């Protein structure tokens, strides 16, 4: 799903545009929703034939979900996160950004926990915290790449609080200017937050 929304990274620093129009991607994500629902008996299983994945991949996925009893909700949340990428390219606050991080990464921790094995569902929020921590790390690593896709996964109110304008981000990503001391302080703040999520997950 992530590849469908983002397009492939070309390996040379350039980013390919998604190969499908947003309307087509939205349709594909809706099909994915129905496919997941079919695992839980709420849709016909024939929907899988409409998706662009090999039958062996589908079989492995179905077997893993059913064998380990992975619940449906995290999968549907993940698809909602992918849909956010079709409609949002800016985040006004960390509260908004956290929802995105939870949907695209926190739920992965929740999905993996049954596979890894656990004795108490009270561990699930901490598994989600680990996913959020990793997504925040990914965001801080990929500021330039995301800008090339027209996206900023940094809270606008926090950028403003540190006196950083979007035009400055764009100039830095092009190499037209060097980041300022304010950017260093901003990144230190963001890194400290990600580390706090890692600590909670531990």
PAMI-567289 format. One line per field, with one value per residue: residue number from 1; residue in three letters; chain; x, y, z of N, C-alpha, C in turn. Coordinates in nm, 3 decimals, padded with zeros to 5 digits. Layout:
vexse NUM_... $
kolvex ALA_... $
figu A_... $
n.x X_... $
n.y Y_... $
n.z Z_... $
ca.x X_... $
ca.y Y_... $
ca.z Z_... $
c.x X_... $
c.y Y_... $
c.z Z_... $
//
This chain:
vexse 1_2_3_4_5_6_7_8_9_10_11_12_13_14_15_16_17_18_19_20_21_22_23_24_25_26_27_28_29_30_31_32_33_34_35_36_37_38_39_40_41_42_43_44_45_46_47_48_49_50_51_52_53_54_55_56_57_58_59_60_61_62_63_64_65_66_67_68_69_70_71_72_73_74_75_76_77_78_79_80_81_82_83_84_85_86_87_88_89_90_91_92_93_94_95_96_97_98_99_100_101_102_103_104_105_106_107_108_109_110_111_112_113_114_115_116_117_118_119_120_121_122_123_124_125_126_127_128_129_130_131_132_133_134_135_136_137_138_139_140_141_142_143_144_145_146_147_148_149_150_151_152_153_154_155_156_157_158_159_160_161_162_163_164_165_166_167_168_169_170_171_172_173_174_175_176_177_178_179_180_181_182_183_184_185_186_187_188_189_190_191_192_193_194_195_196_197_198_199_200_201_202 $
kolvex UNK_UNK_UNK_UNK_UNK_UNK_UNK_UNK_UNK_UNK_UNK_UNK_UNK_UNK_UNK_UNK_UNK_UNK_UNK_UNK_UNK_UNK_UNK_UNK_UNK_UNK_UNK_UNK_UNK_UNK_UNK_UNK_UNK_UNK_UNK_UNK_UNK_UNK_UNK_UNK_UNK_UNK_UNK_UNK_UNK_UNK_UNK_UNK_UNK_UNK_UNK_UNK_UNK_UNK_UNK_UNK_UNK_UNK_UNK_UNK_UNK_UNK_UNK_UNK_UNK_UNK_UNK_UNK_UNK_UNK_UNK_UNK_UNK_UNK_UNK_UNK_UNK_UNK_UNK_UNK_UNK_UNK_UNK_UNK_UNK_UNK_UNK_UNK_UNK_UNK_UNK_UNK_UNK_UNK_UNK_UNK_UNK_UNK_UNK_UNK_UNK_UNK_UNK_UNK_UNK_UNK_UNK_UNK_UNK_UNK_UNK_UNK_UNK_UNK_UNK_UNK_UNK_UNK_UNK_UNK_UNK_UNK_UNK_UNK_UNK_UNK_UNK_UNK_UNK_UNK_UNK_UNK_UNK_UNK_UNK_UNK_UNK_UNK_UNK_UNK_UNK_UNK_UNK_UNK_UNK_UNK_UNK_UNK_UNK_UNK_UNK_UNK_UNK_UNK_UNK_UNK_UNK_UNK_UNK_UNK_UNK_UNK_UNK_UNK_UNK_UNK_UNK_UNK_UNK_UNK_UNK_UNK_UNK_UNK_UNK_UNK_UNK_UNK_UNK_UNK_UNK_UNK_UNK_UNK_UNK_UNK_UNK_UNK_UNK_UNK_UNK_UNK_UNK_UNK_UNK_UNK_UNK_UNK_UNK_UNK_UNK_UNK $
figu A_A_A_A_A_A_A_A_A_A_A_A_A_A_A_A_A_A_A_A_A_A_A_A_A_A_A_A_A_A_A_A_A_A_A_A_A_A_A_A_A_A_A_A_A_A_A_A_A_A_A_A_A_A_A_A_A_A_A_A_A_A_A_A_A_A_A_A_A_A_A_A_A_A_A_A_A_A_A_A_A_A_A_A_A_A_A_A_A_A_A_A_A_A_A_A_A_A_A_A_A_A_A_A_A_A_A_A_A_A_A_A_A_A_A_A_A_A_A_A_A_A_A_A_A_A_A_A_A_A_A_A_A_A_A_A_A_A_A_A_A_A_A_A_A_A_A_A_A_A_A_A_A_A_A_A_A_A_A_A_A_A_A_A_A_A_A_A_A_A_A_A_A_A_A_A_A_A_A_A_A_A_A_A_A_A_A_A_A_A_A_A_A_A_A_A_A_A_A_A_A_A $
n.x 00.083_00.195_00.385_00.213_00.096_00.312_00.487_00.786_01.107_01.382_01.645_01.850_01.827_01.619_01.260_00.999_00.683_00.358_00.218_-00.043_-00.351_-00.489_-00.764_-00.771_-00.595_-00.735_-00.953_-00.818_-00.731_-00.977_-01.056_-00.862_-00.947_-01.188_-01.085_-00.940_-01.154_-01.278_-01.132_-01.231_-01.482_-01.665_-01.687_-01.700_-01.465_-01.372_-01.288_-01.017_-00.909_-00.914_-00.701_-00.357_-00.169_00.038_-00.091_00.038_00.144_-00.089_-00.196_-00.004_-00.033_-00.303_-00.288_-00.110_-00.250_-00.481_-00.377_-00.237_-00.426_-00.456_-00.609_-00.870_-00.891_-00.632_-00.537_-00.731_-00.698_-00.440_-00.485_-00.642_-00.444_-00.288_-00.474_-00.480_-00.245_-00.324_-00.480_-00.381_-00.108_00.017_00.052_-00.113_-00.066_00.105_-00.068_-00.234_-00.036_00.052_-00.167_-00.149_00.106_00.052_-00.137_00.006_00.227_00.229_00.023_00.139_00.309_00.111_00.000_00.215_00.260_00.091_00.212_00.477_00.432_00.263_00.154_-00.030_-00.262_-00.217_00.027_00.005_-00.034_00.229_00.368_00.260_00.365_00.635_00.622_00.534_00.756_00.951_00.843_00.851_01.128_01.184_01.054_01.212_01.449_01.381_01.312_01.390_01.340_01.064_00.976_01.034_00.828_00.626_00.534_00.513_00.595_00.595_00.495_00.307_00.256_00.463_00.691_00.649_00.672_00.943_01.031_01.058_01.012_00.814_00.916_01.185_01.254_01.223_01.420_01.653_01.639_01.686_01.944_02.001_02.041_02.179_02.086_01.962_02.050_01.813_01.684_01.845_01.788_01.516_01.521_01.655_01.461_01.261_01.394_01.432_01.169_01.107_01.286_01.173_00.940_01.057_01.168_00.940_00.832_01.019 $
n.y -00.120_00.123_00.164_00.196_00.443_00.622_00.590_00.456_00.469_00.575_00.516_00.681_00.918_01.052_01.081_00.883_00.966_00.869_00.591_00.587_00.770_00.983_00.915_00.655_00.532_00.563_00.401_00.156_00.133_00.112_-00.135_-00.287_-00.253_-00.398_-00.648_-00.710_-00.715_-00.942_-01.148_-01.166_-01.251_-01.066_-00.982_-01.096_-01.344_-01.329_-01.078_-01.053_-01.124_-00.899_-00.745_-00.632_-00.834_-01.122_-01.455_-01.623_-01.448_-01.346_-01.578_-01.634_-01.410_-01.429_-01.671_-01.602_-01.397_-01.535_-01.756_-01.644_-01.487_-01.208_-00.900_-00.723_-00.440_-00.293_-00.324_-00.191_00.065_00.116_00.136_00.364_00.545_00.542_00.658_00.913_01.017_01.067_01.287_01.476_01.696_01.851_01.919_02.051_02.043_01.858_01.674_01.607_01.499_01.286_01.111_01.032_00.905_00.699_00.554_00.469_00.339_00.285_00.098_-00.116_-00.223_-00.320_-00.516_-00.693_-00.789_-01.015_-01.209_-01.218_-01.295_-01.271_-01.221_-01.059_-00.817_-00.560_-00.479_-00.376_-00.089_-00.004_-00.136_-00.001_00.252_00.207_00.174_00.434_00.582_00.490_00.582_00.858_00.890_00.815_01.024_01.247_01.180_01.191_01.447_01.608_01.436_01.400_01.661_01.681_01.533_01.701_01.714_01.779_01.650_01.765_01.936_02.224_02.428_02.390_02.432_02.705_02.801_02.777_02.960_02.896_02.898_02.759_02.814_02.836_02.573_02.459_02.595_02.507_02.234_02.238_02.318_02.583_02.742_02.742_02.546_02.698_02.802_02.788_02.579_02.365_02.359_02.303_02.045_01.906_01.914_01.759_01.512_01.448_01.400_01.172_00.992_00.974_00.832_00.590_00.517_00.482_00.262_00.067 $
n.z 00.000_00.078_-00.122_-00.340_-00.284_-00.255_-00.474_-00.626_-00.473_-00.652_-00.604_-00.679_-00.559_-00.671_-00.691_-00.788_-00.927_-00.799_-00.969_-01.033_-01.061_-00.801_-00.765_-00.864_-00.688_-00.452_-00.505_-00.518_-00.254_-00.127_-00.223_-00.094_00.169_00.160_00.102_00.334_00.512_00.420_00.528_00.777_00.745_00.647_00.392_00.050_-00.048_-00.305_-00.369_-00.343_-00.585_-00.737_-00.667_-00.702_-00.628_-00.597_-00.591_-00.412_-00.225_-00.118_-00.005_00.194_00.353_00.439_00.581_00.790_00.926_01.014_01.149_01.366_01.480_01.433_01.485_01.302_01.312_01.328_01.062_00.911_01.014_00.921_00.645_00.651_00.722_00.489_00.319_00.423_00.320_00.063_00.082_00.259_00.301_00.480_00.830_01.098_01.372_01.636_01.739_01.520_01.354_01.508_01.498_01.229_01.238_01.415_01.268_01.037_01.137_01.418_01.440_01.315_01.503_01.673_01.508_01.482_01.735_01.817_01.656_01.743_01.999_02.307_02.646_02.760_02.684_02.765_02.680_02.426_02.374_02.413_02.219_02.004_02.061_02.001_01.724_01.653_01.742_01.563_01.323_01.362_01.366_01.102_00.968_01.043_00.924_00.654_00.562_00.341_00.120_00.149_00.106_-00.165_-00.260_-00.212_00.048_00.399_00.696_00.952_01.241_01.188_01.375_01.554_01.397_01.351_01.612_01.654_01.480_01.208_00.865_00.598_00.345_00.401_00.463_00.209_00.065_00.197_00.137_-00.133_-00.136_-00.149_00.066_00.398_00.684_00.986_01.325_01.462_01.333_01.412_01.688_01.672_01.557_01.759_01.956_01.833_01.809_02.076_02.151_01.993_02.110_02.362_02.305_02.224_02.471_02.631_02.500_02.558 $
ca.x 00.000_00.284_00.441_00.108_00.071_00.432_00.574_00.910_01.231_01.461_01.779_01.949_01.788_01.497_01.140_00.899_00.546_00.271_00.186_-00.187_-00.415_-00.547_-00.892_-00.741_-00.536_-00.845_-01.028_-00.736_-00.734_-01.110_-01.050_-00.783_-01.036_-01.281_-01.008_-00.916_-01.283_-01.313_-01.066_-01.311_-01.614_-01.759_-01.692_-01.669_-01.321_-01.334_-01.232_-00.871_-00.870_-00.908_-00.583_-00.240_-00.069_00.045_-00.174_00.118_00.151_-00.221_-00.209_00.082_-00.094_-00.424_-00.246_-00.051_-00.356_-00.571_-00.300_-00.198_-00.540_-00.434_-00.742_-00.893_-00.883_-00.505_-00.526_-00.816_-00.632_-00.328_-00.540_-00.679_-00.320_-00.253_-00.569_-00.438_-00.142_-00.388_-00.560_-00.309_00.036_00.065_-00.007_-00.118_-00.020_00.156_-00.183_-00.268_00.074_00.056_-00.267_-00.089_00.213_-00.011_-00.203_00.096_00.337_00.191_-00.059_00.225_00.347_-00.004_-00.014_00.326_00.262_00.043_00.307_00.593_00.386_00.247_00.065_-00.119_-00.291_-00.171_00.152_-00.022_-00.002_00.373_00.406_00.224_00.463_00.757_00.596_00.533_00.895_01.022_00.791_00.909_01.267_01.175_01.017_01.325_01.549_01.336_01.251_01.418_01.268_00.921_00.956_01.032_00.694_00.530_00.479_00.587_00.544_00.638_00.381_00.320_00.263_00.596_00.782_00.629_00.723_01.088_01.060_01.100_00.911_00.815_01.005_01.322_01.272_01.239_01.552_01.755_01.634_01.747_02.084_02.014_02.077_02.216_01.996_01.998_02.053_01.675_01.655_01.914_01.710_01.392_01.549_01.686_01.332_01.195_01.468_01.402_01.034_01.116_01.353_01.077_00.854_01.136_01.183_00.812_00.813_01.103 $
ca.y 00.000_00.239_00.184_00.247_00.584_00.706_00.568_00.391_00.544_00.528_00.476_00.781_01.044_01.104_01.014_00.865_00.999_00.752_00.549_00.593_00.892_00.969_00.843_00.513_00.485_00.555_00.279_00.041_00.124_00.061_-00.279_-00.346_-00.259_-00.510_-00.772_-00.737_-00.753_-01.079_-01.241_-01.173_-01.298_-00.957_-00.957_-01.215_-01.363_-01.307_-00.944_-01.064_-01.139_-00.765_-00.676_-00.661_-00.911_-01.261_-01.541_-01.678_-01.344_-01.341_-01.699_-01.618_-01.306_-01.485_-01.772_-01.534_-01.327_-01.630_-01.842_-01.571_-01.413_-01.063_-00.839_-00.645_-00.294_-00.232_-00.320_-00.084_00.190_00.135_00.184_00.504_00.623_00.558_00.753_01.047_01.063_01.112_01.409_01.571_01.711_01.935_01.885_02.175_02.022_01.724_01.585_01.557_01.416_01.162_01.021_00.975_00.813_00.580_00.475_00.408_00.267_00.232_-00.023_-00.227_-00.286_-00.396_-00.634_-00.786_-00.843_-01.154_-01.298_-01.232_-01.363_-01.187_-01.283_-00.960_-00.711_-00.429_-00.443_-00.324_00.053_00.015_-00.178_00.112_00.358_00.175_00.208_00.580_00.627_00.460_00.670_00.991_00.883_00.814_01.159_01.336_01.140_01.208_01.579_01.651_01.347_01.430_01.790_01.654_01.481_01.804_01.686_01.815_01.576_01.836_02.015_02.364_02.516_02.377_02.506_02.848_02.831_02.788_03.064_02.835_02.909_02.653_02.855_02.804_02.429_02.433_02.647_02.417_02.106_02.261_02.356_02.726_02.808_02.648_02.550_02.793_02.752_02.756_02.444_02.271_02.349_02.234_01.902_01.850_01.896_01.645_01.390_01.417_01.341_01.035_00.909_00.951_00.722_00.467_00.484_00.428_00.129_-00.024 $
ca.z 00.000_00.086_-00.256_-00.427_-00.255_-00.267_-00.588_-00.584_-00.464_-00.765_-00.563_-00.720_-00.497_-00.731_-00.646_-00.894_-00.889_-00.798_-01.106_-01.053_-01.017_-00.667_-00.767_-00.881_-00.564_-00.355_-00.539_-00.479_-00.108_-00.092_-00.248_00.014_00.286_00.141_00.110_00.476_00.572_00.380_00.620_00.900_00.708_00.623_00.247_-00.027_-00.067_-00.444_-00.384_-00.354_-00.726_-00.796_-00.618_-00.786_-00.557_-00.638_-00.506_-00.303_-00.122_-00.054_00.077_00.312_00.437_00.501_00.678_00.905_00.999_01.078_01.241_01.487_01.533_01.428_01.467_01.180_01.328_01.286_00.916_00.861_01.052_00.829_00.519_00.676_00.715_00.349_00.263_00.465_00.226_-00.060_00.105_00.344_00.280_00.589_00.959_01.175_01.509_01.660_01.758_01.387_01.305_01.585_01.442_01.108_01.277_01.474_01.164_00.940_01.200_01.548_01.424_01.274_01.629_01.721_01.423_01.501_01.871_01.823_01.588_01.831_02.119_02.426_02.744_02.818_02.587_02.813_02.611_02.292_02.357_02.409_02.084_01.918_02.086_01.927_01.585_01.641_01.754_01.438_01.219_01.387_01.319_00.956_00.926_01.061_00.825_00.516_00.539_00.203_00.028_00.158_00.038_-00.309_-00.288_-00.178_00.179_00.519_00.811_01.071_01.287_01.148_01.491_01.614_01.309_01.377_01.746_01.643_01.382_01.082_00.760_00.497_00.236_00.442_00.443_00.066_00.025_00.250_00.067_-00.266_-00.120_-00.174_00.191_00.504_00.800_01.090_01.462_01.499_01.282_01.501_01.812_01.637_01.540_01.891_02.021_01.769_01.843_02.217_02.154_01.941_02.211_02.470_02.261_02.234_02.611_02.677_02.442_02.633 $
c.x 00.087_00.345_00.338_00.090_00.191_00.501_00.705_01.022_01.327_01.603_01.886_01.914_01.663_01.378_01.043_00.762_00.465_00.224_00.038_-00.240_-00.474_-00.678_-00.870_-00.682_-00.644_-00.928_-00.952_-00.737_-00.870_-01.117_-00.972_-00.866_-01.128_-01.208_-00.980_-01.044_-01.319_-01.248_-01.149_-01.458_-01.714_-01.767_-01.663_-01.519_-01.278_-01.273_-01.080_-00.825_-00.859_-00.780_-00.458_-00.131_-00.077_-00.032_-00.094_00.134_00.020_-00.237_-00.126_00.022_-00.215_-00.386_-00.192_-00.158_-00.442_-00.498_-00.273_-00.311_-00.518_-00.569_-00.749_-00.860_-00.747_-00.487_-00.610_-00.759_-00.515_-00.376_-00.585_-00.557_-00.275_-00.346_-00.535_-00.333_-00.201_-00.456_-00.486_-00.162_00.100_-00.010_00.003_-00.055_00.036_00.042_-00.227_-00.162_00.080_-00.047_-00.214_00.016_00.156_-00.069_-00.106_00.207_00.302_00.113_00.024_00.277_00.234_-00.026_00.092_00.323_00.205_00.140_00.427_00.558_00.377_00.143_-00.042_-00.138_-00.251_-00.040_00.126_00.004_00.149_00.430_00.375_00.322_00.593_00.739_00.596_00.675_00.971_00.973_00.844_01.054_01.272_01.145_01.137_01.437_01.512_01.274_01.270_01.339_01.119_00.888_00.951_00.898_00.586_00.468_00.572_00.522_00.601_00.523_00.403_00.332_00.398_00.703_00.773_00.687_00.875_01.130_01.107_00.985_00.925_00.909_01.151_01.351_01.300_01.375_01.664_01.758_01.695_01.895_02.108_02.053_02.112_02.117_02.051_02.007_01.913_01.637_01.723_01.835_01.578_01.415_01.584_01.557_01.260_01.262_01.439_01.264_01.038_01.180_01.260_00.981_00.930_01.145_01.054_00.793_00.901_01.041 $
c.y 00.125_00.269_00.241_00.397_00.670_00.698_00.511_00.492_00.488_00.486_00.577_00.918_01.103_01.020_01.004_00.906_00.870_00.719_00.559_00.728_00.872_00.893_00.693_00.454_00.468_00.430_00.155_00.023_00.072_-00.090_-00.349_-00.356_-00.380_-00.643_-00.810_-00.784_-00.897_-01.182_-01.264_-01.202_-01.189_-00.919_-01.088_-01.225_-01.337_-01.168_-00.949_-01.071_-01.004_-00.690_-00.721_-00.740_-01.058_-01.349_-01.603_-01.577_-01.337_-01.460_-01.686_-01.517_-01.362_-01.585_-01.706_-01.468_-01.426_-01.717_-01.772_-01.485_-01.263_-00.997_-00.751_-00.497_-00.235_-00.224_-00.207_00.053_00.220_00.190_00.329_00.594_00.646_00.660_00.896_01.103_01.109_01.247_01.514_01.576_01.799_01.896_02.007_02.160_01.881_01.626_01.524_01.460_01.284_01.063_00.954_00.870_00.684_00.492_00.406_00.325_00.209_00.102_-00.142_-00.300_-00.371_-00.523_-00.739_-00.854_-00.984_-01.253_-01.324_-01.305_-01.268_-01.252_-01.187_-00.846_-00.573_-00.386_-00.369_-00.175_00.079_-00.033_-00.068_00.227_00.333_00.208_00.358_00.635_00.606_00.551_00.812_00.997_00.889_00.954_01.253_01.305_01.186_01.344_01.623_01.566_01.376_01.563_01.771_01.597_01.582_01.788_01.734_01.744_01.634_01.927_02.163_02.456_02.507_02.445_02.656_02.887_02.847_02.892_03.013_02.841_02.794_02.687_02.827_02.656_02.397_02.480_02.555_02.286_02.118_02.292_02.503_02.804_02.700_02.658_02.641_02.725_02.715_02.616_02.338_02.250_02.274_02.085_01.836_01.823_01.774_01.513_01.349_01.353_01.196_00.944_00.880_00.838_00.589_00.422_00.424_00.285_00.027_-00.060 $
c.z 00.000_-00.051_-00.353_-00.409_-00.288_-00.401_-00.537_-00.571_-00.570_-00.729_-00.602_-00.662_-00.556_-00.687_-00.762_-00.842_-00.880_-00.940_-01.135_-01.005_-00.878_-00.665_-00.783_-00.753_-00.457_-00.378_-00.494_-00.327_-00.060_-00.114_-00.138_00.141_00.278_00.153_00.255_00.543_00.539_00.471_00.746_00.869_00.677_00.475_00.177_-00.052_-00.210_-00.466_-00.399_-00.500_-00.795_-00.759_-00.693_-00.716_-00.597_-00.539_-00.392_-00.190_-00.044_00.040_00.205_00.409_00.513_00.610_00.805_00.991_01.078_01.181_01.374_01.544_01.536_01.403_01.343_01.196_01.288_01.134_00.858_00.896_00.958_00.695_00.535_00.672_00.572_00.281_00.304_00.370_00.093_-00.043_00.186_00.306_00.387_00.716_01.050_01.313_01.524_01.684_01.625_01.337_01.379_01.534_01.316_01.145_01.336_01.363_01.071_01.005_01.336_01.537_01.377_01.398_01.684_01.639_01.455_01.638_01.880_01.758_01.678_01.960_02.237_02.516_02.793_02.718_02.636_02.748_02.479_02.277_02.347_02.275_01.984_01.936_02.009_01.779_01.562_01.649_01.624_01.325_01.238_01.341_01.167_00.902_00.934_00.961_00.685_00.487_00.393_00.103_00.029_00.091_-00.113_-00.353_-00.254_-00.041_00.290_00.637_00.940_01.112_01.258_01.269_01.561_01.528_01.339_01.512_01.745_01.537_01.248_00.982_00.661_00.383_00.271_00.425_00.297_00.017_00.074_00.172_-00.073_-00.256_-00.144_-00.050_00.293_00.620_00.910_01.226_01.510_01.452_01.368_01.630_01.787_01.626_01.673_01.969_01.965_01.806_01.987_02.228_02.104_02.044_02.328_02.433_02.265_02.380_02.666_02.625_02.514_02.768 $
//
